[in-house]
């Protein structure tokens, strides 16, 4: 299982934190709080920044999402995926 967050702008984000709490690695855009909370290859995958034009979906953005999802799907069911699940659940997500 994977959580996909394709936000173009995400100052903090809670959905990726909720996903990690339950052991779900995140495939996310590289923006705002997603960059701060998802560790590439450890708790999820970064797809890079997506365009900020909300009226148009750029072909390059579609390619970034597809490429990163393919990369993530290859890991599902492997020992590396199980390690990512454990890493997600081990994160301290408190406000301390």
MARPA-7985 format. One line per 2 residues: number of its first residue (from 1); their letters; for each residue x, y, z of N, C-alpha, C. Coordinates in Angstrom, 2 decimals. Example, Ala and Ser with C-alpha at 12.3 -4.5 7.8 and 13.67 -1.06 7.14 Angstrom:
1	AS	13.19/-5.69/7.80/12.30/-4.50/7.80/13.20/-3.30/7.80; 12.85/-2.25/7.08/13.67/-1.06/7.14/12.90/0.03/7.87
***
This chain:
1	XX	0.83/-1.19/0.00/0.00/0.00/0.00/0.87/1.24/0.00; 0.42/2.25/-0.71/1.13/3.52/-0.79/0.12/4.66/-0.68
3	XX	0.56/5.77/-0.16/-0.23/7.00/-0.12/0.38/7.96/-1.13; -0.44/8.50/-2.01/0.05/9.44/-3.02/-0.47/10.83/-2.71
5	XX	0.44/11.80/-2.60/0.08/13.19/-2.33/0.71/14.05/-3.42; -0.12/14.54/-4.33/0.39/15.31/-5.47/0.13/16.81/-5.32
7	XX	0.17/17.28/-4.10/-0.07/18.71/-3.84/0.96/19.57/-4.56; 0.50/20.68/-5.09/1.42/21.65/-5.69/1.93/22.61/-4.62
9	XX	1.13/22.77/-3.56/1.47/23.64/-2.44/0.95/22.98/-1.18; 1.81/22.72/-0.23/1.42/22.02/1.00/2.30/22.53/2.14
11	XX	1.89/23.64/2.79/2.74/24.23/3.83/3.14/23.26/4.93; 2.23/22.43/5.37/2.54/21.47/6.43/2.10/20.09/5.98
13	XX	0.83/19.89/5.88/0.29/18.60/5.48/0.15/17.66/6.67; -1.00/17.06/6.79/-1.23/16.09/7.86/-1.44/14.69/7.30
15	XX	-1.89/14.60/6.06/-2.23/13.29/5.51/-1.02/12.36/5.46; 0.16/12.89/5.12/1.34/12.03/5.09/1.72/11.56/6.49
17	XX	1.47/12.39/7.50/1.75/12.01/8.88/0.79/10.90/9.33; -0.47/11.02/8.92/-1.44/9.98/9.25/-1.07/8.67/8.56
19	XX	-0.66/8.77/7.32/-0.24/7.57/6.60/0.94/6.89/7.27; 1.95/7.68/7.65/3.12/7.10/8.31/2.75/6.46/9.63
21	XX	1.83/7.08/10.36/1.42/6.53/11.65/0.92/5.10/11.52; 0.30/4.82/10.38/-0.25/3.48/10.14/0.62/2.65/9.20
23	XX	1.87/3.09/8.98/2.82/2.31/8.22/2.64/2.35/6.72; 2.16/3.46/6.20/1.96/3.58/4.76/2.98/4.56/4.17
25	XX	3.96/4.06/3.41/4.91/4.96/2.77/4.19/5.92/1.81; 4.73/7.11/1.67/4.11/8.17/0.89/4.89/8.45/-0.39
27	XX	4.17/8.59/-1.48/4.73/9.06/-2.75/4.23/10.48/-2.87; 5.14/11.46/-2.79/4.66/12.85/-2.69/5.44/13.82/-3.57
29	XX	4.78/14.93/-3.84/5.44/16.04/-4.51/6.45/16.65/-3.54; 7.50/17.22/-4.08/8.56/17.81/-3.23/8.22/19.27/-2.95
31	XX	7.34/19.48/-1.99/6.93/20.83/-1.65/6.61/20.94/-0.16; 6.87/22.09/0.41/6.51/22.40/1.79/6.84/21.34/2.81
33	XX	5.86/21.04/3.65/6.04/20.10/4.74/6.25/18.66/4.29; 5.89/18.34/3.05/6.12/16.99/2.54/7.62/16.70/2.46
35	XX	8.38/17.70/2.08/9.84/17.55/2.01/10.42/17.34/3.40; 9.84/18.02/4.38/10.35/17.95/5.75/10.01/16.64/6.45
37	XX	8.94/15.97/6.03/8.48/14.80/6.77/8.70/13.47/6.07; 8.80/13.46/4.76/9.02/12.22/4.02/10.49/12.12/3.65
39	XX	11.13/11.04/4.09/12.55/10.83/3.82/12.66/9.87/2.63; 13.25/10.36/1.55/13.38/9.58/0.31/14.01/8.22/0.59
41	XX	13.31/7.17/0.16/13.82/5.81/0.31/13.70/5.22/1.70; 13.33/6.03/2.68/13.20/5.54/4.05/11.73/5.51/4.49
43	XX	11.01/6.60/4.24/9.59/6.63/4.60/8.70/6.94/3.39; 9.31/7.04/2.22/8.53/7.31/1.02/9.40/7.71/-0.15
45	XX	8.75/8.33/-1.13/9.42/8.71/-2.37/9.00/10.13/-2.76; 9.96/10.92/-3.22/9.68/12.28/-3.70/9.64/12.28/-5.23
47	XX	8.64/12.96/-5.78/8.52/13.02/-7.23/9.02/14.34/-7.81; 9.57/15.21/-6.99/10.03/16.51/-7.46/8.91/17.53/-7.37
49	XX	9.26/18.78/-7.66/8.26/19.85/-7.61/7.35/19.76/-8.82; 6.08/20.01/-8.60/5.11/20.07/-9.69/4.84/21.53/-10.02
51	XX	4.36/21.78/-11.24/4.12/23.17/-11.65/3.06/23.80/-10.74; 3.14/25.10/-10.58/2.21/25.79/-9.69/0.97/26.31/-10.41
53	XX	0.90/26.12/-11.72/-0.26/26.57/-12.49/-1.40/25.57/-12.29; -2.38/25.95/-11.51/-3.49/25.04/-11.19/-4.50/24.90/-12.33
55	XX	-4.38/25.72/-13.37/-5.32/25.66/-14.49/-4.87/24.68/-15.57; -3.61/24.26/-15.50/-3.05/23.41/-16.55/-2.26/22.27/-15.90
57	XX	-2.43/21.07/-16.43/-1.60/19.95/-15.99/-0.48/19.80/-17.01; 0.73/20.05/-16.55/1.90/19.99/-17.44/2.25/18.53/-17.75
59	XX	2.59/18.21/-19.01/3.01/16.85/-19.35/4.18/16.37/-18.49; 5.09/17.27/-18.17/6.23/16.91/-17.33/5.80/16.49/-15.94
61	XX	4.74/17.10/-15.42/4.21/16.71/-14.11/3.64/15.30/-14.15; 2.91/14.99/-15.22/2.34/13.65/-15.38/3.47/12.62/-15.41
63	XX	4.53/12.94/-16.12/5.67/12.02/-16.22/6.34/11.83/-14.86; 6.49/12.90/-14.10/7.10/12.79/-12.76/6.28/11.88/-11.86
65	XX	4.97/12.07/-11.87/4.09/11.25/-11.04/4.17/9.79/-11.47; 4.07/9.54/-12.77/4.10/8.16/-13.28/5.42/7.47/-12.97
67	XX	6.52/8.15/-13.20/7.84/7.57/-12.96/8.03/7.23/-11.49; 7.64/8.13/-10.62/7.83/7.90/-9.18/6.90/6.79/-8.68
69	XX	5.68/6.76/-9.18/4.76/5.68/-8.79/5.29/4.32/-9.24; 5.82/4.25/-10.45/6.40/2.98/-10.93/7.55/2.55/-10.04
71	XX	8.39/3.50/-9.67/9.53/3.20/-8.79/9.04/2.68/-7.44; 8.00/3.31/-6.90/7.47/2.90/-5.60/6.79/1.53/-5.67
73	XX	6.03/1.29/-6.73/5.31/0.03/-6.87/6.28/-1.15/-6.95; 7.45/-0.94/-7.55/8.45/-2.01/-7.63/8.94/-2.45/-6.25
75	XX	8.83/-1.58/-5.27/9.32/-1.87/-3.92/8.26/-2.62/-3.09; 6.98/-2.39/-3.40/5.90/-3.00/-2.62/6.05/-4.53/-2.62
77	XX	5.95/-5.11/-1.42/6.04/-6.56/-1.28/7.44/-7.09/-1.09; 8.43/-6.22/-1.09/9.82/-6.64/-0.91/10.26/-6.38/0.53
79	XX	11.40/-6.95/0.93/11.93/-6.63/2.26/12.19/-5.12/2.44; 12.57/-4.44/1.37/12.80/-2.99/1.46/11.49/-2.26/1.80
81	XX	10.39/-2.74/1.25/9.09/-2.14/1.56/8.74/-2.36/3.03; 8.95/-3.56/3.52/8.68/-3.86/4.93/9.51/-2.97/5.84
83	XX	10.74/-2.69/5.44/11.60/-1.78/6.21/11.02/-0.37/6.19; 10.50/0.06/5.03/9.88/1.38/4.94/8.67/1.47/5.86
85	XX	7.87/0.42/5.89/6.69/0.39/6.77/7.13/0.56/8.22; 8.16/-0.19/8.61/8.68/-0.08/9.99/9.22/1.32/10.26
87	XX	9.94/1.88/9.29/10.48/3.24/9.44/9.35/4.26/9.62; 8.29/4.11/8.84/7.15/5.03/8.95/6.56/4.98/10.36
89	XX	6.31/3.78/10.85/5.67/3.64/12.16/6.59/4.05/13.30; 7.90/4.06/13.06/8.86/4.42/14.11/9.07/5.93/14.22
91	XX	8.55/6.71/13.28/8.75/8.16/13.30/8.05/8.78/14.51; 8.73/9.72/15.15/8.12/10.48/16.24/7.35/11.64/15.62
93	XX	6.05/11.53/15.59/5.20/12.54/14.95/4.54/13.46/15.97; 5.10/13.48/17.16/4.53/14.34/18.21/4.95/15.80/17.99
95	XX	4.38/16.69/18.75/4.71/18.11/18.66/5.89/18.47/19.55; 6.55/17.48/20.13/7.69/17.76/21.02/8.79/18.48/20.30
***
